[in-house]
Amino acid sequence: DGDAVNINALDVGVVLDFTVNKPDATPYDLTGATVDLLAGSLAAKSCTITGAAAGTCRLTTIAAEFGTASATLSARLRVTSAGGSIYHSSAFQIVVVT
């Protein structure tokens, strides 16, 4: 949470690893949850949970995942628990370069 992510607009297969932290900086337990990356006005992007208890997940990019022009996008991770409650991570930036 909180750090900027830099990505080339045309890169394919870039792995973006994230840790979802609670406000007290401890990892959010993702057991049974789903995680989506919300970036700017783009459609939500589903992340793969890689370590539920540690709060870790990843997104592997496809071509032009974040558009083809240089941009700085405000982003958050949205966690939907098995019970349906929703938690949003603190905001961070995705910097797209061409």
Secondary structure, DSSP 8 states (H G I E B T S, - for coil): ----EEEETT--S-EEEEE-B-TTSSB---TT-EEEEEETTS--EEEEEEETTTTEEEEE--TTTT-SS-EEEEEEEEEE-TTS-EEE---EEEEEE-
